[in-house]
Amino acid sequence: MLPESAKRIIGQQIDRATLYAINRRIPENGADGFRCSVTLEEVLAQTAVTAKETPAYQITAPGEHRIKLTTRLGEIDCLISVRPAAQAQAPLFIYHHGLAEYPYTSSWQRLIPKDVAFPAHTVVVQAPYHHNMSDPLRLGFASVEHIYQMFAGSLRIMRTVQEQFEEQGAAFTVIGGLSWGGITSLLYEGIFDVSRATVPMFASPKLSQAIWDASEMFNRRLPVKREELDELLDFTSLYQHIDQHRVFPVMGEHDVFFRLENHASVYDQEALLTVPSTHVGAMWAGSHVLREHLLKTMAWAADNPR
């Protein structure tokens, strides 16, 4: 059996190899790609679920359903995977996947397999540009506005899902996600302020920090200064709108994507759960720990109404 130090080294090498592959697939944006005339909130305001092509009854029905969005960048198709609880009054848990995760339900299926009881309706939301493994990077990172649109599409779907389930009797809603989905969950609560608890896993609101760290790791020169990148893609100000007692973060002690030393300080240290895991290895080595964390958060949310 390998010693823990060897497992950590191998795990971090896998993180770096994966991050390298991701970076190779992101377009070589010039400065124009970082010139954005709109904010995330403005992109969100111009993103809507197309009601005529997305019947409301589908949102709470079991199975996978297509959601059509009208956006600044044209029409976009996304998916949701719905697993209703037996009782309409059960709470709702909305889960969001990581960047370029394909299929979009893969980490959720490992986190909460179908044969594992979970005390809630669950809905997994697919972000824009995630129908294959290349488009999230080729299209989603074509410009900062496209990054905003990836977030805004997910946020609008999540809001529609929550409204529909709560209209049908769901007791309350908890939001969570892995990596990119963790950022998305924080943005959701920071903008809408409507969930009982938020569970960002292996993520932080400092997307600009993660991008900067990756660019330095692979000597990829960004055509913007660090301050400009932070202005565009550091979402800490939105995160600070959230009641910190309702955030239950998880971070990997050996994570190369979201390095603990660069991201942990944003969270309340008493609330932060750290696990001896890398980024890619989170779902392989630590799914049972994350599952227990989610179950404890759901129980806490049931006892702590807003």
Secondary structure, 3 states (H helix, E strand, C coil): CCCHHHHHHHHHHHHHHHHHHHHHHCCCCCHHHHCCCCCHHHHHHCCEECHHHCCHHHHCCCEEEEEEEEECCEEEEEEEEEECCCCCCCCEEEEECCCCCCCCCHHHHHHCCCCCCCCCEEEEECCCCCCCCCHHHHCCCCCHHHHHHHHHHHHHHHHHHHHHHHHCCCCCEEEEEECHHHHHHHHHHHHHCCCCEEEEECCCCEHHHHHHHHHHHCCCCCCCCHHHHHHHHECHHHHCCCCHHHECCEEECCCCCCCHHHHHHHCCCCCCEEECCCCCCHHHHCHHHHHHHHHHHHHHHHHCCC
